[in-house]
Amino acid sequence: MNVRTILTGTGCYIPPVVKTNKDFASQEFYGEDTHRITTPTEEIVEKFQGITGIEERRYVPDDMNSSDMAVIASRLAIAESGINPEELDQIILAHNFGNVIKHTIQTDVLPALASRVKHSLGIRNPNCVAYDILFGCPGWVQGIIQADAYIKAGIAKKILVIGTETLSRVLDNYDRDSMIFSDGAGASIVEARPASETNSGILSSSVQSHCLDEAYYLYLGKSNYPGADPKIRYIKMKGRKVYEYAMQHVPAAMKDCLDKAGIPISELKKVFIHQANEKMDEGIIRRLFKLYNIKDIPEHIMPMSIHKLGNSSVATIPTLFDMVKKGLWDKHELQTGDVIMFASVGAGMNINAVCYRM
């Protein structure tokens, strides 16, 4: 039977702790060479906001972890879809650092976060297979691509796909890049539907991994603070390299995805791109349209949450999609039949894109 893969329910958890740029005013920053950066902090923060667009970010409360957020987002997605959780065939959970208990720096992935979510949801069905994936920031999109493959292969009919992250727990506070990252979780129920019943669903996907020179553009390294314990490691990023990589490869992957779907770019209503850097995301969209020899980009084609929510890695796309879908994001709405795209880039280095009809 010809089937389509559709998203029948979504949910998200936006942490309540707001960290503004002003909160970094008294912070001392150090470079990779462990030398203190003498530029006034106010100037550093102002330049940071001008490049990234980030004004605020959200941190998880001390008594919560990545898996806790994932459970909340999952319950909302399940409720909206109306399914019985016992009917789930798989739970795919994307993250990068597992649970990191507050005031520690140790990643906890035993048991897997997907197993913890299944436990918290009280799902008894042993045929509901729960597992984690590590794919950098594109993890949730990759989970959607995997779910589509299992559904198209006839292996599964209902899958819960989650992206959750607490990057605030792996930050080096002495590194300027620490101001980028945040926390959050988003979840979606992905189901099979007979093609005869709906025109909605996943139309195409595109995925690439570049793992030679690009493999260590994001990595775990010691603090920039002089004399810091080298055994304690934090998230690190070669920002210029990441920017150049994304600008070179992401637009081409998005075009490949759109072309596979046979959809003209004029029909693309929204692009939900990983919220990593405002200028980078805007540049990617410009280059995508340039590949089609189009200079004028449609207004409001790219919802942005990075200004208030920061970069929550695997959670940026599912949280933003959930809010736009539910009419909770200014100037953006979705209608049945709209063609949208999910696109992401992150550690690995990995890129992916999904073309979807609402």
N, C-alpha and C positions, 0 to 999 in steps of 0.2 A: 504494500500500500504506500502511495506517495504521501509523505508527511511533511509538515512544516514545524519548525521549532519556534515557539512563541513565549514571550515573557508574560505570565499571567498575574504576577504579584510582585511588588517591590516594597522595601522598607529600609529605613536607615536610622542610625543613631549618631547625633551630633553632640559631642561632649559639652557640658555646661561651663567648663572653666575657660574663660576668655583671657588670652595673653596678647596685649596690644604692643605695638612697637615702642611705646613709651616705657614699657616695663623693662626694656633692655638699656635704658638710658644710663644706668650706673654700671653696666657690665664692661669688663675689660676683655678685649679680644686680642688673640695672638695668631701669628701666621704659622704656616707649616714648619718654618724654621725655629719655632718657639720664641721668636722675638715679639715683644709687645707692639701692637699696632698703635702708633702715636696719633693717628688721625682722631679728632674728637668723636666720641661715640655718637653724638647727635648727627654728625655729618655722615658717619657710616650707616646709621639707620635710615637717614633720608635718601641716600644713594641706593640702599637696598630696596626701599619701597618703590623708588622710581624705576628700578629694573624689573623686580618681580611682581609689583602690584599689590603685595601683601601688606595689609594694614593690621590685621588681627589673625590669630590662629587659635584653635581649640585644643585643650589638653584634657585627658581623661582624669576623673577624680581619683584620689589616692587608693580608694577601696575597690577600683575596677581594673579589669584587664582586657586584652584584646578579645578573648573568648566571651567575656561578659557582654561586650558591645555587640558581638556577632549574634548572640542569642536574642538580644532585644530586636535587632534589625530583622532577624529570621522570623521571629514571631509575627512581626508586622507584615512581612511578605507573605507568609503562610495565611494569615487572616484575610489579606486582600485577595489572594488567589482562591480561597474557599476550599482548598484541598484538605484531606486528612493526612497529617504528617506520616502516618503509618504507610501511606502509599508511595512515599519517596523511595526512589531506587538508588539515589546517590546524594551525598552531601559533599560538595567540593568547596574547600575553604582556602582562599589565597591570603598569604601574609608573607612577611619577611623575617620577623624576629620572634614569632610565637608570643607567649605571655612573658612579660618582663615585670616582675614584682617591683613596686615602688621602692626606691632607695637601694635597688640592686642593679646589676648590669648583666645578669645571667639570663640567657634565652632558655625558656622552658617550653619544650615541644613534646614532652612525654607525660600523658598521652597526647596524640595529635590534637590540634584545636578542633578539627572537624568532629573527632570522637567526643570531645567535651561538649560541643554544641548538641550532638545527637543525645548525649546523656541528659543534658539540661532540658531538652525538649521532651524527654521521656519516651523516645521512640524505641519500641521493643523489637520491631521487625529486623531480624538479622540480615535480611537481603537488602537492607538499606546500607550501602557501603559508604563509609565516611573516610575521607582522606584530605590531606593538605597538598597544596602546590606552592612551589617557590619559583616565581618568574619575575621578580622585581615589581616595579609599579604596574606593569601590564597584567598582573596576576588575575584580577577579576575578569578582565576581557578574555584572557586565556581560558579561564574556567568556563565562560560562556561558549567559547569555541569548542572546548572539549565536550561540554554538554550537548551541543549541536551534533557533534560527531557520534556520540553514543546514541542519541535519539535517531539520527538518520540511519544508523546501522541496525536499529531495532533492538538494541540492548537495554535501553531505558526509555521510560515514558515521562517521568517526573523527577526533576533534579533541583536541589537547592544549591545555588551558587552564591558564595559570600566573599567579600573583601573586607578585611579588618586589620587595623594597625595602630600601635601606640609608639610612634616615633619619638614622642617626648621622653620616653624612658631610655633611649639610646643616643641622646644628644651630648655633644661636647659643648658645654656652655661657653667655652673660650674660643670657639670657632664661629666666624660670622655666618657660615652656612646653617648654623643651628636655628637661625631665625626663620628658615624656610618651612621647617617640618611641623606637622601637627598630627592629631589623632582622629579616628572616626571609623565607622563601619557601615556597609551597605550590603543588601542581600536581594536576591531575585529568585522567584520560582520559574523554572524553565520547563515547558511541557510540550508534548507532541500533540499535533492536531492534524486530522486528515486535510490534505490540500483542497479537497472538495468543499470544505466547510469554511475556509478563511483564506484571505489574501495576505494576511499579516505573517510576520516571521523573519527569520534570518535569511538574507539573500546571498551573502557571500562573506568570506573572511580572507585575511592575509596576515602572515606571520613570518618574521625573520629573527635570527640570532646572529650577532657579530661578536665573536669571542676570541679574536686575536689581540690586536692592540687595544681593542675596546673593552676587553673583559674586566679590567680593573678601574674603569672610570668612576664606579661607585664601589666602596669597599669598607671594611672595618679596620680602623687604625687607632693608634694611641692619641691621647689628648694633645692639643697644641700647647697646653700649659707647660712651662719648663719644669722639669723634675717630676712630671706625672708618671704614675705607675704604667710601664709599657705593657703590662699583662692585662690591663683593663682597656678595652677597645670600644670605639664609638663609630657611628656612621660617618663616613667621609666621602667627599665628592670632588671630582675634578670638574668644576663648573663649566669652564670654557670648553673642555672636551665634550661634555654632555650636550651643551648647546650646539656645537658644530655638528656633532653626530645626529642629533635630532633634526636639525635643519636640512641635513643632507638626505636622510633616509626615510623619515616619517611621511613627508608629502608623497613620495613615490609609492610607499606601501598603501596609503589611503587611495591613491589613484588606481592602483592595482585592484584593490577591493571593490571600488566603485565600478571599474570596467568589467570585472568578473560578474557583477550583478546585472550588467547591461543597463545601468541607470545613468542618464545624462546628468552632469553636475548641476544643471539648472533645476532639477527636481529634488536636490538635496536640501532639506529644510533645516536640519540642525546637526551640528558636530559636537559631540560630547568628548572632548579631548582631556587627557590627563592634566590636572591642574598643578603644573610644575613651576611655571614662570610665565607671567602675562605676556611679556615681549616675545618670548620664544613661541608661545602658542599662537599669538597673532602672526608671527613670521611664518609658522608652519601653514596656517590657513592661506596667507598670501601666496606662498609658493605652490600650494595645491592648486589654487585657481590659475596661477601662472602656467602650470603644466597644461592647462586647457586653453591657454592664451586669453584668459579673462582677467581684466584689471579691476573691475568694479565688483567688490565682494558684497553680497546681500547683507543688509543690516540685521542684526540680532541672530545671525546664523550660529554664533558660538556662545552659549551660556558660559559664564565664568563665576566660580565660587571662591577662587583663590584669595580675593581681596579680604574676605571675612573669615574663611575657614582654613587658609593655608594649604600646604601640600601634605595630605594624609595618605600618600602612596596608593595602595590598591583600593582605598576607599573613595578616592576623589570622584571617579566616574559614577559608580553606583549611587553614591549619596546625591550628587548633582542631578542625575537622571531621575531619581525618585522624587526630588523636590520639584523639578520642572514638570514631570508627569502629573503631579498632584496640584499644579498651579500655585506652588509656594515660592517661586522665584520670579522676580520682577521682569516684565517685558518678554517673558518666554512662556509658550504654551505648546502643546502637542495635540494634533488631531488624528483621528483614525485615517490611515492611508498615507500619512507623512513618512517620507524616507529619511532616516537619520543614520548617523555613523558614530560608532565608538572607536576611539583611537588612543593608543598609549605608547609610552617609551620609558625604559628604565633599566635597572641594573642587569647586567648580563654580557653585552648590552642586548636587550630585546625590544622589538617593536611589534605591534599588531593592530589590526583594524577589523571591525565588523560592520557590515551594512545591514540595516534592519528596517522593515516596513511596519509601522504602527497598526 
